[in-house]
Amino acid sequence: MICIIRTMNPVTLSFAQAILKDAGIESFLFDVNCSVLDGSTILVRKRLMIIDEDEAEARELLEAADLGKELEPAAAPISPHQHSDTFTSKLLRALGLKPK
């Protein structure tokens, strides 16, 4: 999984999640409880996470929705012959499923 947006703005997160959901891209919010515990200061920002394989499509959608300035820097591209080594991708392969 990768972080596509890191922010304290709940409207930005909600809007980005709605865009991704409409496109069939599953997203997850991380650090929601931590940011509440610290008083919602800038110390712990909420992270919108997606599966690695959805990164290119998600970035394109979010940039088209004028959220480009909110995006985290892109990770190094993975060649078609190289597998992603994230926990989620490994788990899907172990279950006999194919990551997107």
C-alpha positions, 0 to 999 in steps of 0.5 A: 500500500502507498500513501497518495494523500497526507492531510488534516483536511477532512473535506479533501480526504472525503472528496478524494475517497468519493472520486476513487470509490466512483472509479472502483478504487478501494482506499483506506484512511490511516492515522485517523485515531492518532490525529484525534488523540493528539488534538488534531494538530499537524503532528499526525496527519491522516493518510489516504492509502491505496494499493500500489497497482492502482497508483497511476489511475488514482493519480490521474483521477485525483489530478483531473479533480484538481487535487494534484497539489495534495498528492504525495510524491510518486514512488519509483515506477515498477517495471511490468516484469517486477512484482510489487513487494508490499505486504498486501501484494504478497498476501494476494499472491499467497492466496492465489489471487493476482494483484491489479 
